[in-house]
Amino acid sequence: MAVVSGQASKRGSLTLALPSAIEAPLSPIKPVQITVLEAHDLKGVKGDTPVTYVRAEYNAVILGDSLKVDVSSDGTVKYNFTTSFEYNSDGPNSLDDIAHKPLFLTVIEVLPKEKKQKEEKTVALGQAVVDLLPLLEGKCSFRATVPLHPVPGSPLESLRPDAKCGLEVAVSIQESLLSVSQLSGGNLLKVTLEAAYSVPEVFVPTGPQQNYMVCLQVPTVGEKEYPLAFKNGILKLGGEKEPIPRPKKWPISNILAPGAQNIPDSFIVGGPYEEEDGELNKTEDREFRIQAESIKKRIVWDLERRCYLDPAAVLSLQKRIAECRYWPVEITRVPVVTSTKGKSSKLDKGDDDGQIFFHGVAYVNMVPLLYPGVKRIRGAFRVFAYQDSEVFGKTKCLFSILRDLGHQANLNKLGPMIAAASSPHSKAMPSRNQKEDKMTKEKDVPRKMSTTIKSQVSDTAIETEATVCQNLEGQQYVDAGTFLVMEIELAKALVPKRLPEELASRVKEMIPPRPQLPRRSAGAKKAVEDYHNQITSIAGAILDEYHELFGKQMVDGGVIDHHTLEEQKCQLNYELNSSGKYFAFKEQLKHAVVKIVREKYLRTTAFNNLEQLQAFLSELYVYLVDQMHVALNQILSQESTVIASPTFTSCEQLRLFAHEAEVNEDYALASVYYQERLARDRQIVQYWLDYGAFCLLMEENIKAQECFREALSLNPSHLHSLLLCGIIAVMMEHYEEAEIFFEDATCLEPSSILSWTLLGLFYEIQENDIRVEMAFHEANKLLKARLAKEKNIAEAAEGGGKKLYSLSATVLRTVTSPQEDTLPVPDEAPDGSLKVQPDSVEPVVTIQLPEDDPAVKLTKKLSPTLSKNKETSQKVMKKTNGGALDPSHAVAPVPLSGLSQPSHTIFMETIHFLMEVNALQFVHRALAHELLCQQEGPSCEYYLVLAQTHLLKKDFSKAEECLREAIQIDYLVTLF
């Protein structure tokens, strides 16, 4: 027990470490005032205008009755009844009571007195429920119209459909129940127990009445733990599924109106099994879940228990989840025994052995509540037989709530006792330290401390062995496959998640976006082109004017002498001047000349002297005349000039040349090619990323960082730029910046498997196991969803038609369409969206074969190898032809159904990206996880990637070993 005591003391050390600033002082007594204003659509037993009054009740105490008031003919009545109860942090009406106990308002009708009747008779019409939760949200007053639920047999059950019977209630308090520190640091815990499915067959609704109970403990005030009990589960036979959605119920008994049992605006909504946080959420568990929830027996509670956590309890909850990820949730069946006068049953006499029946336990993984931004977990949790050693090993829990309370009271009184203990301000349930001390004192008071510890250890071992042998009833839960469905929700996440806006602003602070280049829509070239267009337009207008004056036949005909042309010129000038067209032409040309002056000569200010002005005008005049001649020659030229396109290599060719130089280990030449691409256009993000990946290969991390940051400054929303900035930040040990980059990437593309996997690898470097689990869990969930989607697409594609078998140079693949030569296989981009693969560069010959053809049989036998062959060959082609970060390279195509799919993992997909960008530090981490994922040992693809890493390090002997291992696994894949 020395180890147990050490664990307990470790858990109890939080209170001493808490600063006094967060320990809220004891709150004084504060009256909570309730005012019932009026009621609507009331109807009595003896007529439509009965005499009624309202009774207010809270925490099983009647607060008072209103005056008896007549109901008007339209069903309304004004009570204006005010009552109150006292809130006391140490009293019965504490914060925890306000959290989970509502205010009940019962409308009672006073029946008319009959003859010889001394006392008046009353009958309850309905009951309303007022949720006091707004008081725990910092509100000092609120007003609500609550529905009045009819009691069985009440005339309110037969109201017209449009009637809304209800009470208008106002609740107020002079000052807030919570201080500022409590509002900011406290939390509200909601535990919803839905049902236990597939319960043992010995559970039958006939025979002695049974009380089905579930209990767990949570810290509510500092280190103290208090049980949350769920009683009176209803055993139901199989045959139909529980309705969805269905309302949650108050954890309170003796409610008059059945409708008042439901918590307002709180429902059980269910959800897909795959999105749950429990244990039975895999595809292979789906059939069992469906059968258990529809056919087999179940116990239904549908109860929600709320619990207020003060700031110290919130810290304690975080600490305990981090120390023990599993929390025990106990389940039992308690016989309901009614004692008669003068007789007492065996249970009433009391047993000191603490034996309880059908004692089981479910282990709830609470770690997801420590994920950033997570406020809710819901799922199915298997029930196991309660074994002390197993419970302690998983949860570090020293005692059983149900069994140890059985020492103090009879089991048939266990429910009320737990309900009393659930209040943190009643007599406290022993904490783990206190319980251990109490057991020690009861058993070994005369002994010394050393003897006590040894005795407790031996006693625990004996009790454990006895429990293993005796808890055969609990084993029936395991045999039946029983599981609990429950939900745990917090008002605020224990670990806040940074908002996408905050992350984006932090990224902009580190890497300011590059300002956009000014728009030069009227540049020098554009200004000259506009001038040419205006010259062309004016020349056309002058020619039209000439034709009107002298006609076209004179031009189309013979030669005109010089004297006649001079006369026509003078006449044309006269007509242009007299008509005002000459002035219009000058104005039309003026704007184009101004643009040439500003854009071509960059003159925007006045000249200092006249000489400079004259020199500029002379230069401008010559230029304008020359350009006028150019424009006129283009009009009058009869031959179309052919502009020869310049011959130079494209940027794509430069990328291929750079890759070829890398393969040939001519890194200086490769660097020249990459820099040439950037010199041609520095605004392309991909050019910077390719050059940065090359710098990583050369281990020039500073240059790589500059390239990646330059790419991110061009496009702050570029996913690969963010990830590469995070990778290089990790390499340079700038971990805070790296976390921002990776988190921003997951916010930018929440469906990106690559982003979540890299975030998990980063948290692994930080040794943050909880967030590693969160990131990998999210990535695996996305991968499962994507593979299921691809499987559905493949199955739909194979739905009709005969199968075609396509023979290519590298792979024999199945084709389903009887008309098309090939069927494109949907691939997925890094952001999760489907995209079409580029056309194959190889010629494909398609032939149609019958099902019994030997080639068909051979294809089916070789399909596992051939599918891997196709995937690997396509990767080799992409690595040879593609760039470092071409999106089409990120994910290998998935083979069609009918061919066995290679094993897909989030790590291998991430490795493909990391190898393309030469991030070897992350590659080795991902390979380590990939090795652990392969249950049958390393895959061929694993050895191929490992060989590639050794080749980059020029370790040819190890590369050869890896290739030999790959050949032994799959010869064809390695060959291709």
Residue pairs with C-beta under 8 A, 6 or more apart in sequence:
1 436
1 452
1 453
1 456
1 457
1 460
2 453
4 392
4 398
4 436
5 436
5 453
7 396
8 398
8 432
8 433
8 436
9 433
10 323
11 223
11 319
11 320
11 323
11 396
11 432
11 433
12 223
12 431
12 432
12 433
14 222
14 223
14 312
14 315
14 316
14 319
15 222
15 223
15 312
18 222
18 312
18 315
21 181
22 181
22 185
22 311
22 312
23 312
24 179
24 181
24 182
24 310
24 311
26 89
26 90
27 87
27 88
27 89
27 177
27 179
29 86
29 87
29 88
29 91
30 86
30 87
30 88
30 173
30 174
30 175
30 177
31 84
31 85
31 86
31 87
31 173
31 174
32 84
32 85
32 86
32 87
32 93
32 132
32 135
32 171
32 172
32 173
33 82
33 83
33 84
33 171
33 172
33 173
34 56
34 63
34 82
34 83
34 84
34 85
34 103
34 130
34 169
34 170
34 171
35 80
35 81
35 82
35 169
35 170
35 171
35 172
36 54
36 56
36 66
36 79
36 80
36 81
36 82
36 105
36 167
36 168
36 169
37 78
37 79
37 80
37 167
37 168
37 169
37 170
38 76
38 77
38 78
38 79
38 80
38 167
38 168
39 52
39 54
39 71
39 76
39 77
39 79
39 107
39 148
39 165
39 166
39 167
39 168
40 75
40 76
40 164
40 165
40 166
40 167
40 168
41 75
41 76
41 159
41 163
41 164
41 165
41 166
42 50
42 52
42 71
42 75
42 76
42 77
42 107
42 125
42 148
42 156
42 165
43 50
43 75
43 125
43 155
43 156
43 158
43 159
43 165
44 50
44 51
44 52
44 71
44 109
44 125
44 155
45 109
45 111
45 123
45 125
45 154
45 155
46 109
46 111
46 112
48 71
48 73
48 75
49 70
49 71
49 72
49 73
50 70
50 71
50 109
50 110
51 68
51 69
51 70
51 71
51 109
51 110
52 68
52 69
52 71
52 77
52 107
52 108
52 109
52 110
52 125
53 65
53 66
53 67
53 68
53 69
53 79
53 107
53 108
53 110
54 65
54 66
54 79
54 81
54 105
54 106
54 107
54 108
54 167
55 62
55 64
55 65
55 66
55 105
55 106
55 108
56 62
56 63
56 64
56 65
56 81
56 83
56 103
56 104
56 105
57 63
57 103
57 104
57 105
57 106
58 85
58 93
58 101
58 103
58 104
59 85
59 92
59 93
59 97
59 101
61 85
63 83
63 84
63 85
64 81
64 83
65 108
66 79
66 81
67 79
67 81
68 110
69 77
69 78
69 79
70 77
71 77
75 163
75 165
85 93
86 93
87 93
87 94
87 98
87 173
87 177
88 94
88 425
89 95
89 425
90 425
91 425
92 423
92 425
92 426
94 423
94 424
94 425
95 136
95 177
95 178
95 308
95 310
96 220
96 307
96 308
96 422
96 423
96 424
96 425
97 423
98 132
98 133
98 135
98 136
98 177
98 308
99 133
99 136
99 188
99 306
99 307
99 308
100 250
100 251
100 305
100 306
100 307
101 132
101 250
101 252
102 129
102 130
102 131
102 132
102 250
102 252
103 129
103 130
103 132
103 171
104 127
104 128
104 129
104 130
104 255
104 260
105 127
105 128
105 129
105 130
105 146
105 167
105 169
106 124
106 126
106 127
106 128
106 256
107 124
107 125
107 126
107 127
107 128
107 148
107 167
108 122
108 123
108 124
108 125
109 122
109 123
109 124
109 125
110 120
110 121
110 122
111 120
111 121
111 122
111 123
113 120
113 121
123 154
124 151
124 154
124 256
125 148
125 150
125 151
125 154
125 155
125 156
126 148
126 149
126 150
126 151
126 154
126 156
126 165
126 257
127 148
127 149
127 151
127 255
127 256
127 257
127 260
128 146
128 147
128 148
128 149
128 166
128 167
128 169
128 260
129 146
129 149
129 250
129 260
129 264
130 144
130 146
130 169
130 171
131 263
131 264
132 171
133 188
133 306
134 142
134 171
135 142
135 171
135 173
135 177
136 177
136 178
136 188
136 308
138 176
138 178
138 183
139 176
140 172
140 173
140 174
140 175
140 176
141 170
141 171
141 172
141 173
142 170
142 171
142 172
143 168
143 169
143 170
143 171
144 168
144 169
144 171
145 166
145 167
145 168
145 169
146 166
146 167
146 169
146 264
147 164
147 165
147 166
147 259
148 156
148 165
148 166
148 167
149 257
149 258
149 259
149 260
150 156
150 157
150 165
150 257
150 259
151 256
151 257
152 258
156 165
159 165
176 183
178 186
181 311
182 310
182 311
185 310
185 311
185 314
186 308
186 309
186 310
186 311
186 314
187 308
187 309
187 314
187 490
187 491
187 492
187 494
188 306
188 307
188 308
188 309
188 490
188 491
189 218
189 306
189 307
189 308
189 309
189 317
189 488
189 489
189 490
190 304
190 305
190 306
190 307
190 487
190 488
190 489
190 490
190 491
191 216
191 218
191 228
191 304
191 305
191 306
191 307
191 486
191 487
191 488
191 489
192 248
192 268
192 302
192 303
192 304
192 305
192 486
192 487
192 488
192 489
193 214
193 230
193 301
193 302
193 303
193 305
193 484
193 486
194 242
194 268
194 300
194 301
194 302
194 485
194 486
194 487
195 233
195 242
195 298
195 299
195 300
195 301
195 302
195 484
195 485
196 212
196 214
196 233
196 298
196 299
196 331
196 383
196 482
196 483
196 484
196 485
197 292
197 293
197 296
197 298
197 380
197 482
197 483
197 485
198 292
198 296
198 297
198 298
198 480
198 481
198 482
198 483
199 235
199 296
199 297
199 298
199 299
199 477
199 480
199 482
200 358
200 476
200 477
200 479
200 480
200 482
201 297
201 480
202 476
203 210
203 235
203 297
203 299
203 333
204 235
205 235
205 237
208 335
208 336
209 335
209 336
210 235
210 333
210 334
210 335
210 336
211 231
211 232
211 233
211 333
211 334
211 335
211 336
211 412
211 415
212 231
212 232
212 233
212 234
212 235
212 299
212 331
212 332
212 333
212 334
213 229
213 230
213 231
213 233
213 331
213 332
213 333
213 334
213 402
213 414
213 415
213 418
214 229
214 230
214 233
214 301
214 329
214 330
214 331
214 484
215 227
215 228
215 229
215 230
215 329
215 330
215 401
215 402
215 418
216 227
216 228
216 327
216 328
216 329
216 330
216 364
216 401
217 225
217 226
217 227
217 228
217 327
217 401
217 429
218 225
218 226
218 228
218 307
218 309
218 317
219 225
219 226
219 309
219 313
219 316
219 317
219 320
220 226
220 307
220 308
220 309
220 310
220 313
220 424
221 310
221 312
221 313
221 424
222 310
222 312
222 313
222 316
223 312
223 316
223 431
224 424
224 428
224 429
224 431
225 429
225 431
225 432
226 307
226 421
226 422
226 423
226 424
226 428
226 429
227 401
227 418
227 421
227 422
227 429
228 305
228 307
228 422
229 251
229 415
229 418
229 419
229 422
230 251
230 301
230 303
230 305
231 251
231 253
231 415
231 418
231 419
232 253
232 301
232 415
233 299
233 300
233 301
234 299
234 300
234 301
235 297
235 298
235 299
236 297
236 298
236 299
236 300
237 297
238 294
238 295
238 296
238 297
238 298
239 294
239 295
240 294
241 293
241 294
242 293
242 298
242 300
244 268
244 269
244 270
245 267
245 268
245 269
245 270
246 267
246 268
246 302
247 262
247 263
247 266
247 267
247 268
247 302
248 262
248 263
248 266
248 267
248 268
248 302
248 303
248 304
249 261
249 262
249 263
249 301
249 302
249 303
249 304
250 261
250 262
250 263
250 303
250 304
251 303
251 304
251 305
255 261
263 304
266 304
268 302
268 487
271 378
273 280
273 281
273 285
273 286
273 289
273 380
274 281
274 282
274 283
274 781
274 784
274 785
275 281
275 781
276 378
276 379
276 380
277 365
277 368
277 377
277 378
277 379
278 365
278 378
278 379
278 380
278 381
278 483
278 485
279 379
279 380
279 381
279 382
279 483
280 288
280 289
280 379
280 380
280 382
280 483
281 379
281 380
283 784
288 481
289 380
292 298
292 481
292 483
309 317
314 494
317 494
318 370
318 494
318 495
321 327
321 366
321 367
321 369
321 370
321 494
322 370
322 770
323 396
324 394
324 395
324 396
324 397
325 365
325 366
325 367
326 363
326 364
326 365
326 366
326 394
326 395
327 363
327 364
327 366
327 395
328 361
328 362
328 363
328 364
328 391
328 394
328 395
328 397
329 361
329 362
329 363
329 364
329 381
329 484
329 486
330 359
330 360
330 361
330 386
330 400
330 401
330 402
331 358
331 359
331 360
331 361
331 362
331 383
331 477
331 484
332 356
332 357
332 358
332 359
332 360
332 402
333 357
333 358
334 356
334 357
334 411
334 412
334 414
334 415
335 347
335 357
335 411
335 412
336 412
337 345
337 347
337 348
337 410
337 412
339 345
339 348
347 410
347 411
347 412
348 410
348 412
350 409
350 410
351 406
351 410
352 407
354 403
354 404
354 406
354 407
355 403
355 406
356 402
356 403
356 406
356 411
357 411
357 473
358 473
358 474
358 476
358 477
359 385
359 386
359 400
359 402
359 403
359 471
359 473
359 474
360 383
360 384
360 385
360 386
360 474
360 477
360 482
361 383
361 384
361 385
361 386
361 391
361 474
362 381
362 382
362 383
362 384
362 483
362 484
363 381
363 384
363 394
363 395
364 377
364 381
364 486
364 488
365 377
366 377
366 488
367 770
367 773
368 374
368 377
368 774
369 375
369 377
369 488
369 490
369 493
369 494
370 494
370 495
370 770
371 495
371 770
371 771
371 774
372 493
372 495
372 496
372 497
372 498
372 771
372 774
373 493
373 495
373 496
373 497
374 493
374 495
374 774
375 489
375 490
375 491
375 492
375 493
376 487
376 488
376 489
376 490
377 487
377 488
377 489
378 485
378 486
378 487
378 488
379 485
379 486
380 483
380 484
380 485
381 483
381 484
381 485
381 486
382 478
382 481
382 482
382 483
383 477
383 478
383 482
383 483
383 484
384 390
384 474
384 477
384 478
385 471
385 473
385 474
385 475
385 477
385 478
386 400
386 403
386 467
386 471
386 474
387 464
387 467
387 468
387 471
388 400
388 460
388 463
388 464
388 467
389 464
391 397
391 400
392 398
397 432
398 432
398 435
398 436
399 432
399 435
399 436
399 439
401 418
401 429
402 414
404 435
405 414
405 417
405 418
405 421
406 414
408 417
409 417
420 426
420 427
421 427
421 428
421 429
430 438
439 456
440 452
440 456
443 455
443 456
443 459
444 451
444 452
444 455
444 456
447 455
498 743
500 744
500 747
500 748
503 740
503 743
503 744
503 747
504 716
504 744
504 747
506 740
506 744
507 712
507 716
507 722
507 740
507 741
507 744
508 716
510 737
510 740
511 709
511 712
511 713
511 716
511 725
512 713
513 713
513 714
513 716
514 710
514 713
514 714
517 683
522 530
522 595
522 598
522 599
523 599
524 596
524 599
524 600
526 595
526 599
527 592
527 595
527 596
527 598
527 599
527 600
528 596
528 600
528 627
530 592
530 595
531 589
531 592
531 593
531 595
531 596
531 624
531 627
531 631
532 627
532 630
532 631
532 634
533 592
534 588
534 589
534 592
535 589
535 627
535 628
535 631
535 632
536 631
536 634
536 635
537 588
538 585
538 588
538 589
539 631
539 632
539 635
541 581
541 585
542 572
542 576
542 585
545 572
545 575
545 576
545 581
546 555
546 568
546 572
547 555
549 568
549 571
549 572
549 575
550 568
554 560
560 568
573 582
575 581
576 582
576 585
577 583
593 620
593 624
596 620
596 623
596 624
597 603
597 620
598 604
600 623
601 616
601 620
603 616
607 613
607 616
649 657
651 677
651 680
651 681
651 684
651 687
654 673
654 674
654 676
654 677
655 673
655 677
655 690
655 883
656 881
657 669
657 673
658 669
658 670
658 673
658 674
658 677
658 690
658 694
659 670
659 880
659 883
661 667
661 669
661 670
661 673
662 670
662 694
662 697
667 697
667 698
670 694
671 694
671 698
674 687
674 690
674 691
674 694
675 691
677 684
677 687
677 690
677 691
678 687
678 688
678 691
681 687
683 714
685 711
685 714
685 715
685 718
685 721
686 883
686 885
688 707
688 708
688 710
688 711
688 714
689 707
689 708
689 711
689 720
689 721
689 724
689 884
689 885
689 917
690 883
690 884
690 885
691 707
692 703
692 704
692 705
692 706
692 707
692 708
692 711
692 724
692 728
692 917
693 704
693 724
693 884
693 885
693 916
693 917
693 918
694 884
694 918
695 701
695 703
695 704
695 707
696 704
696 728
696 917
696 918
696 919
697 918
697 952
701 728
701 731
701 732
704 728
705 725
705 728
705 729
705 732
708 721
708 724
708 725
708 728
709 725
711 718
711 721
711 724
712 718
712 721
712 722
712 725
715 721
717 748
719 745
719 748
719 749
719 752
719 754
719 755
719 830
719 831
720 830
720 885
722 741
722 742
722 744
722 745
722 748
723 741
723 742
723 745
723 754
723 755
723 758
723 913
724 917
724 919
725 737
725 741
726 737
726 738
726 739
726 741
726 742
726 745
726 758
726 762
727 738
727 758
727 914
727 917
727 919
727 922
729 735
729 737
729 738
729 741
730 738
730 762
730 765
730 921
730 922
731 919
731 921
735 762
735 765
735 766
738 762
739 762
739 766
742 755
742 758
742 759
742 762
743 759
745 752
745 755
745 758
745 759
746 752
746 755
746 756
746 759
748 755
749 755
749 830
749 831
749 832
751 782
751 831
751 832
752 782
752 830
752 831
752 832
753 779
753 782
753 783
753 786
753 830
753 832
753 906
753 909
753 910
754 830
754 890
754 909
754 910
754 913
756 775
756 776
756 778
756 779
756 782
756 906
757 775
757 776
757 779
757 906
757 907
757 909
757 910
757 926
758 910
758 922
759 771
759 775
760 771
760 772
760 774
760 775
760 776
760 779
761 910
761 922
761 925
761 926
761 929
763 771
763 772
763 775
764 772
764 925
765 925
776 906
779 906
780 906
782 832
783 904
783 905
783 906
783 909
786 828
786 832
787 894
787 904
790 826
790 828
790 894
791 897
793 826
793 834
794 825
794 894
794 896
794 897
795 897
797 816
797 823
797 896
798 816
798 896
798 897
798 898
801 816
801 817
801 818
802 818
802 848
803 814
803 815
803 816
803 851
803 856
803 898
804 814
804 815
804 816
804 817
804 818
804 846
804 847
804 848
805 812
805 813
805 814
805 815
805 846
805 847
805 848
805 849
805 855
805 856
805 859
806 812
806 813
806 814
806 815
806 821
806 822
806 844
806 845
806 846
806 847
807 844
807 845
807 846
807 847
808 840
808 842
808 843
808 844
808 845
809 842
809 843
810 842
810 869
810 870
810 873
810 976
811 866
811 869
811 870
811 873
812 859
812 862
812 866
813 866
813 870
813 895
813 896
813 899
814 859
814 896
814 898
814 899
815 821
815 822
815 823
815 846
816 823
816 896
817 823
818 848
821 844
821 846
822 840
822 844
822 846
823 896
824 836
824 837
825 837
825 893
825 894
825 895
825 896
826 834
826 835
826 836
826 894
827 834
827 835
827 836
827 837
827 888
827 891
827 892
827 893
827 894
828 834
828 835
828 891
829 835
829 887
829 888
829 890
829 891
830 887
830 890
830 891
830 913
835 887
835 888
837 888
837 893
838 888
841 877
849 855
849 856
850 856
859 866
863 898
863 899
863 900
864 899
864 900
865 970
865 972
865 973
866 899
866 972
867 895
867 899
867 900
867 901
867 902
868 902
868 940
868 941
868 970
868 972
868 973
869 970
869 972
869 973
869 976
870 893
870 895
871 892
871 893
871 895
871 902
872 941
872 944
872 973
872 976
873 976
874 892
874 893
875 889
875 892
875 912
876 976
878 886
878 888
878 889
879 889
879 916
882 888
882 889
883 889
884 916
884 917
884 918
885 916
885 917
889 912
889 916
890 909
890 912
890 913
891 909
891 912
892 909
892 912
894 901
894 904
895 901
895 902
902 939
902 941
903 934
903 939
905 929
905 930
905 933
907 926
907 927
907 929
907 930
907 933
908 926
908 930
908 941
908 942
908 945
910 922
910 926
911 923
911 926
911 927
911 930
911 945
914 920
914 922
914 923
914 926
915 923
915 945
915 948
915 949
918 952
920 949
920 952
923 945
923 949
924 949
927 942
927 945
927 946
927 949
930 939
930 942
931 938
931 942
934 942
938 965
938 969
939 969
940 966
940 969
940 970
940 973
940 974
941 973
943 962
943 963
943 965
943 966
943 969
944 962
944 963
944 966
944 973
944 974
946 962
947 958
947 959
947 960
947 962
947 963
947 966
948 959
950 956
950 958
950 959
950 962
951 959
963 974
966 973
966 974
967 974
